[in-house]
Amino acid sequence: DGGITQSPKYLFRKEGQNVTLSCEQNLNHDAMYWYRQDPGQGLRLIYYSQIVNDFQKGDIAEGYSVSREKKESFPLTVTSAQKNPTAFYLCASSALLGNEQFFGPGTRLTVL
Amino acid sequence: GESVGLHLPTLSVQEGDNSIINCAYSNSASDYFIWYKQESGKGPQFIIDIRSNMDKRQGQRVTVLLNKTVKHLSLQIAATQPGDSAVYFCAENESGGTSYGKLTFGQGTILTVHP
């Protein structure tokens, strides 16, 4: 999966709890991204980061938060404000913003 | 915002046939396009890309064609194999626009290859 790891592969949480999804890359890429994928759907951008300590909202940022304290790490927190958090979450990185993106294996989050 | 879409949501072919997956895009300013393959439960895998200064680009068993006049992108897979069965996404990016760096993905086409 191109040097990008996401953990865990499956995650279960109770409704109302915040949960943080991990994303680490060893590709020395500057840009990182978080996408959400629902069954039978394409990818929708949640947040992206061009460089350390900087990040921008994507198309569906409500109910999510991110941080970029280290170049190799871009964790995503799914907060209780996210109305429908059950989905497949994909992290990606690229050498620069706009270049080819490499994806991690994904985390499937199920909120019970 | 503008989006990328696909003509056919599913495609079934016999092993050994050639496959053609189509994609229409609406942003005429898009200048970079990528095809990804996603197997069940996995992250998308890069197949091939093309920039708008090209009409055709070939890889191993795959060819991407870009028709800017009608804003159409296609992925051709030669001698399709069962291992090619997956969902295929096209994605586009406008390098000079306010959405720079943000890939816009199509809905995807499910390719099923029958032995």
Chai-1 contact restraints between the chains, C-beta under 6 A:
chainA,res_idxA,chainB,res_idxB,connection_type,confidence,min_distance_angstrom,max_distance_angstrom,comment,restraint_id
A,D1,B,G43,contact,1.0,0.0,6.0,A-B,restraint_1
A,G42,B,F105,contact,1.0,0.0,6.0,A-B,restraint_2
A,G42,B,G106,contact,1.0,0.0,6.0,A-B,restraint_3
A,G42,B,Q107,contact,1.0,0.0,6.0,A-B,restraint_4
A,G42,B,G108,contact,1.0,0.0,6.0,A-B,restraint_5
A,L43,B,F105,contact,1.0,0.0,6.0,A-B,restraint_6
A,L45,B,K102,contact,1.0,0.0,6.0,A-B,restraint_7
A,L90,B,G43,contact,1.0,0.0,6.0,A-B,restraint_8
A,L97,B,G101,contact,1.0,0.0,6.0,A-B,restraint_9
A,G98,B,N93,contact,1.0,0.0,6.0,A-B,restraint_10
A,G98,B,S95,contact,1.0,0.0,6.0,A-B,restraint_11
A,G98,B,Y100,contact,1.0,0.0,6.0,A-B,restraint_12
A,G98,B,G101,contact,1.0,0.0,6.0,A-B,restraint_13
A,E100,B,F46,contact,1.0,0.0,6.0,A-B,restraint_14
A,E100,B,D49,contact,1.0,0.0,6.0,A-B,restraint_15
A,F103,B,G43,contact,1.0,0.0,6.0,A-B,restraint_16
A,F103,B,P44,contact,1.0,0.0,6.0,A-B,restraint_17
A,G104,B,G43,contact,1.0,0.0,6.0,A-B,restraint_18
A,P105,B,K42,contact,1.0,0.0,6.0,A-B,restraint_19
A,P105,B,G43,contact,1.0,0.0,6.0,A-B,restraint_20
A,G106,B,G43,contact,1.0,0.0,6.0,A-B,restraint_21
